[in-house]
Amino acid sequence: MKVIKETKSKFIKIRCPKCKNEQIMFGKASNKVKCLVCGKILAEPTGGKSKVKARVLEVLE
């Protein structure tokens, strides 16, 4: 019987502070995450968890 590892990373629902657009991003994004409407940078990679520069609305399971 194999043990299935549960991932520690989650998806995050965030809101852009500039245009109030809501979008979903991966918690450990490896690229800069930009707003799909206005282009503002919402999160930057740090080698592990992303540094989020927007309001976190919800952590999705």
N, C-alpha and C positions, 0 to 999 in steps of 0.2 A: 504494500500500500504506500503510495506516494503522498507526501505532505505538500499541500498547495500553499505557497506563501501569499499572504495578503499584502497588497501594495500600500505603502505609506503615503504615496502622493495622491492628490485629489484634484478635481476640477474646481475652479473658483468663479463665481459670478461677480463681476465688478461693474462699477458705474464710472463713466468718464466725468471728471470734475468740470470740464469745459462745456460739453454739449449734452450731458446727462444720458448719453447712450449706454445701454446695458449690453454686456457681452460676456461670454464664457471663455476662460483661458485655463491652461494647464498650470498647476502649481509649481512645477519645476521646468518652466519653459527655457529652452536653450537659445532663443532669439528674442530680440526686443518685441514687445507686444504693443501695437499701435491701435488707436481707436479707428474703427472702420468708417466712421463718419467724418471726423475732423482731422485725424492723423496724429493726434497728441500721443506721446509715448506713455503708456500706462504701466508697464513693468519692464524690468531689465534683468538679465540673467546674472547670477552670482557664482555659478558653479554647483549650486545645490538648489535650494528654494529660490524662487524669483523675488526680487525686491519690488513690491507692488506700490505704485504711486497713485493709485486710485482707491476709491472707497470699496471695500469688500462687502457685498450684500449677503452672500450665502456661500457656504462650502458644500459642494455637491458630493454625495457618496457614490 
